[in-house]
Amino acid sequence: MCKISRFLLCLLGGFLCSFRVVDAVAQELNCTVKVIHSQVQGTNKSVFETLESAITEFMNNREWTDLQFQKSERIDCSMNITIKKYDEANNAFTGELLFQVSRPVFNSAYNTTVFSMKDADFSFTYKEHDPLEFNINNLDDNLTAMLAYYAYLFIGMDLDTFSPLGGTEVLHVVESIVNNAQGMGSTGWKAFQDSKNRHAIINDYMESSLEPLRQMQYKYYRQGLDEMSQNADRGRVAVTEALELLKEAHSNKPLSQLPQIYTDFKRDEIVNIYSGHGTEKEKQEVYDIVSSINASQNTYWNRIKK
């Protein structure tokens, strides 16, 4: 990948940023990591603290791509890892991950969620103080494979919000990790094993029939939310157009979980954008879209029409 600053990427996407390009650093992520171990009793707590520090360093101190990021423009994300069981004799951890990646909205103090969900199969082995090492061509450690998967996913999705399909090259790395992880025998990587596992998420996100969802990312964030500080009505129209793209993706592949996942974590934001704003026609159109995708949230969607 040729070196290009995020500033230039913003310009290519039509976003005149305030970022400077001098003194850029390569680290892309500003990841907050929490290892929650309250369910594990009667064991040495230091291993969890060491694990938390090791993962934090692994996510934040590596150069994941050739893109140049200033410290101030690193991608905000969080990983809350809940350990449910710990087998000290075998250094085996059984747990789940709740993650979130977000980005700032231009000319505001508001951070918006780009993607968030739970990985229920975040289980691995880790021996205290062992270094975390990653080689995409020789995956032999489930923990670092999963961490790298999410690092590249966070970066790729973030780039999609700044330019149309801007994260494609990075997201191909995510696909490679999934393919190379098939021989490890760990849960969460297999096709058709779970509609929300790591394989399913990247497979759906990159599938041609769901390209409207990826196009939605740029429309929703760059042309929608980023525009609202300058012209709220114009920004809201773009958000409506973005949600129409989400509906198109849902129609193209009704069994994909991505449109529903998206409306789950975007629920409150979508309601706030339209509640008390926009025309009755616009509100009804948005209500019909999100209700058709995720009727389980209709109690919230009803607020759009108020």
N, C-alpha and C positions, 0 to 999 in steps of 0.2 A: 504493500500500500504506500503510495507516495505521501510525503509529509504535507499536511495541510492544516492550518490552524482552524479552530472552531469559529473564529471570527470570519474567515473567508468562507467557511461553510454557510454561515448565517447570511453573508452577502449573496452567495449563490442561490440561497433559498428566498431572497428578497427581504431579508431581515437586517436592517441597519443596526447592529449591536453597539453597545458602548464598551465592549471588551477591547483591551489592548493586545497586541500580538508580540510585544517585546518581552523578553525574559520568560518565555513560555516553558512549561515543564511538561513531561510526558504523562505523568500519572493522571488517569482519567477520572477516578472515583473518589468520592468523599463518603465512605460507607461507615455507618454506625452499626456496630455488631454487639448483640447482647446474647449471652448464653444463659438461659434460665434453667436452673437445675433443682428447683424446690421439690419436685416429685421424687428426687433421688435422695434416699436417706442413708446415713451411716457410712459415708465414704469420705475420702480426702477431698476437700473442696478446692484445693489448689489446682487440680487438674482442669477444672472448668474455667478458672481464671486464666490459666496458661493457654487453654484452647481459645478463649475469647480474644486474647492478645495476639495469638498466632494468626487467627483468621482475619482480624483487623489489619494486621501488617500485610498479609497476603493480598487482600483486596485493594488496599490503598497505596501500597508502595511499589507495585509492579507496573511496568510499562506494557499495557495490554495491546496497544496499537501504535502506529506511527503518527497518529494525530497529536497535535500539540495543544495542550490545555494549560491555561494559567491556573493558579491555585484558586482564584475567585470563580472560575467557571467549571470546576470539577463537578461531576454529576452527583447529586445528593441521592443517597439510597440508604436503606436500612435492612438489616437481617436479624430477626429475632428467632433464635434457635432454642426450642424447648426440648430438653432432654427428659425422656420418660423413663428410660432404663439405662443403667451403666454396668457393664460386666468388666470389673477391674482386671480380672485374671486374663481376659482376652482383649482388653483395651477397646471394647465394643460399645458404641453409643447408639441408642435407638431414640429417634426423635422426629420432630417436624420443624419446618421453616415457614415463617411468615415474613414475606419480603415486600418492599415497596421502593419504587424509583420515582423521583419527582423532578420537576424543573421549574425555574422561576417564570412568572408571567411578565412580559416586557413592561417596563415603566410602572411597576407596582411592587408592593412588598409581599405579594401572594405567591405561594408555591403550589403548583397543581400536580396531582398524582398522574404519572404516565402509565404505570402498571403496578398492580398489587394482587397477590393471591397467596395461597398456602400450598406448600409442598409437604404432603403427609408422609413421604418416604425419605426423609432426610436422615438416613442412618449410615454409620461409617465406623471405621476403626481409627484410633489416634493414640499414640503413646506420648505421654507428657514430655515436652522439650524436643521431640523429633521435628526436624525442619519440614515445612510444607513445600513440596516440589511438584512442578507441573510440566509435563511434556506431552503436547497434543498428539504426537505420533506414537507414544508409548504410555497409554493410560493404565496404571496399575494401582491407583489409589482413588477410592470412590469420593473421599472428602474433597480433594483438590479438583477432581473432575467436576463435581457439582459446583464448587465455588467458581471455577473458570467458566462453566456454563452460564451462571448467573451474571458474572462480570461482563461477558460479551453480550448477553441478552440486554442488560441494562444500557450498555453503550449503544448497541444497535437500535434499540427502541428510542432512546434519546435523540439519536441522529435523525431518525424518521420524522421527528417533530420539527426539525429545523430545515429540512429540505425534502422534497418528494422522494420517497424510497431511499433516503440518504444513508440508511444503515445497512444496505444490502451486503456490502463486502464483509462487514463485521458479523452480520447474522449468518453468513455462510460458514464462519468459524464455529458458531453454535451448532450448526448442522453437522459439521465434522466431528465435534466432540461427541454428539449423540451417536453418530455412526461408529466411532472408535470405542465407545463405551459398551457396545453390545456384548463384547466378550468378557466383561468383568463379572457378569452374573448378579449384579446388584439390582435392587428394585428401582423403578422409576424411569428406566431407560428404554423399555421394550415397547414396540409398536402394538397397539390394540390392547395393551394391558390395562390402561386407565385413560379415560378421555381427558384427564387433566394432568397427566404426568409430564415429565420433561420432554419426552419424545413428542407427545401430542401437541404441546404448546408451540414448539418451534416448527413442527411439521405443518400445523394449521396456519401459523402466522406467515409462513413463506409459500404456502400453496397458492397457485395462480387464481383459483376461484375466490380466495379471500384477499386478493390484492386491494379491493375497495376498502378493507379495514386498514391496511397500511396507508393508503392514500388519505383515509380519514384522519390519521395521526397528524399529518401536516396541515390539513384543512382546519381541524379542530383547534390545534394549539397555535400555529403560526398565524393563520389567517383569521382565526376566531378569537381566542383568548388574548393573544398578543395585540390584537387590533382594538380591543375594547376600551383601553385607556384613551385612545384617540377618537374613536367613534363607536359607542356602545351598540347602536343599532346595526351598523355594518358588521361588527364582530359577531353579534348574535345571529345574523343571517348566515354567516359562514359556519357557525356551530350547527345550525339547522341543516345546512348542506352536508356537513360532516356526518351528522346522525343519519341522513339519508344514505350515505355510503355504508354506514354500519348496517343499516337495514338490508342493503344490497348484498353485503357479505353474508348476512344471516340467511337470506333467501338462497344464495348460491350453495351454502353448505349448512343446512339446518342442524345437523348433528354436532357441529363444532361448538365447543364451550366458550370460545373466545368472546363472541358478542355479549353473551350473558355475563361472563366475568367482568367485562368492561362496564356494563351498566350497573353491576353490583358496586364496584368501587367508585364509580362516577355518579352514583345516585344523588347524593346531596348537592353536588356541584351543578348537575343538570337542572335540578329543581330550582336552585337559587338563580340560575341564569334566566329562567322564564317566569318564575313566580312574581307576579306584579309587573312584568315587562313584556313587551311585544303585543302583537295583535291576537285576537281570539282565534283567527284562522291558524296563525303560526303555532300557538299553544296547543291547539287541537292536533295539528300535524305532528308535533313532537310527542305529544301524549300517545298518539296512535303508534308511532314508531317504537318508542321504548316499551310500551305495553305489549306489543306484538313480540318483542324480543325477550322480555323478562316480566311476565305477568305476576310473578311472585312479589314484585315491588309495587303493585298497583296502589297500595295505600299511600306511598310516597308520590307516585306519578300523578295522583289526583291533585296534588298541590300545585302542579304546573298550571292548571286551568284557573287558579284563583287570581 
